Amino acid sequence: MKSAARAEIVVDLAAVRHNVHTLRELTGVAMMTVVKADGYGHGMVPTARAAREAGAEWLGVATLDEALELRAAGDTGRILCWLYVPGEEYDAGVAADLDLTAYTPAELDEIEEAVGDTGRTARVQLKIDTGLSRGGSSPAAWPALVERARAGELAGHWKVTGIWSHLSSSDEPDDPANDAQETAFRAALAVAEAAGLEPEVRHLANSAAAILRPSSRFDLVRCGIASYGLDPAPGETPDLGLVPAMTARATLALVKDVAAGDAVSYGRTWIADAPTTLGLVPVGYGDGVPRRAGNSAEALVAGRRRPTRGRICMDQLLVDLGGEHPAPGDDVELFGSGRDGGPTAQDWAEAADTISYEIVTRIGSGRMPRRYVDSDRPDLSEVAPA
Ligand SMILES: *Cc1c(COP(=O)(O)O)cnc(C)c1O
């Protein structure tokens, strides 16, 4: 399809389905597809639908707002959220039958109020901090949290539906922190079980652990990045045939000749040592393209990978066409599935000294519009945004 878009993100929903299905088959436990941060930049609602189609029993998001947006879009399945501030709209969360994570007795107090307001039984999951030192109860505070949760359950306020934790170093499978956290998690489960809690799901693993650490799978795995086809642990992950779902593309704006000695872009950080041609690509850090990747990342133009030259600007960047003259209007692929020989989000992450998560999430929250395709349904290759 010919597209005159200056720049756009193309998301292949078939790739999301394929990845979720592959991960589910591999792990053999229930699947939570994590769609926070607008589906890691891929669009939360369309990717959530694709994940459900592929069998995801759960969706995971950070905030209550995200969870409520999924409900508003018609999702009726299990949804877990886990990040709040005091005074949050727990009433809406309870009314929407969300699984609400509690880290502290104070959060349980707020949920209890919401139960009173709505007249509904809540679904509560408890999080134990086993070593990330982010959200969750410390092991020292855990017995009191568990007692409070059990008392509220006996009083009919809620059902404790899950107990979970999160790993710090799952992308480094040999790090002893993984064993230590899993051991701490098992100890926390024992405390909860001794107090009479019988959670439906116990879960610890994100994408990297789900793939690399079978002992961490418990009843459910929470897969984000791998669902989008990106490698959660570069250099460690076996080839599972996951397919990157996002392509970031632009239209070549201009092709120009430069002479030896000509400097390129702000600060003159690249100077041509021989005559060449430059392609002007109309995207920059205002679109979420990392400025740090200038002089390092590549883009696919006219079938070849072309290095960026000079600094990446707010709205534009330059690639070296090596003396060739592809036509303005030609396609520029910043990154995509990699199947066409072009760069991937992982390549851009390495060029920008970051992780692929940040590449797709940022570019997906910039000004490039998103377009959905479905490579399994060519007749529907253009899918209306949800
Ligand atoms: C974001 C997140 C995940 C998903 O992690 P991936 O590495 O993308 O699979 C899982 N669990 C929690 C608590 C998260 O915040």
The ligand as an ORCA input file, in Angstrom:
! r2SCAN-3c Opt
* xyz 0 1
  C       6.176     -4.114     33.178
  C       6.000     -5.253     34.096
  C       5.995     -6.580     33.631
  C       6.351     -6.963     32.205
  O       7.749     -7.020     32.089
  P       8.421     -7.477     30.709
  O       9.865     -7.501     31.026
  O       8.060     -6.433     29.708
  O       7.858     -8.804     30.373
  C       5.688     -7.582     34.514
  N       5.410     -7.297     35.802
  C       5.431     -6.049     36.290
  C       5.135     -5.811     37.716
  C       5.742     -4.984     35.470
  O       5.780     -3.738     35.964
*
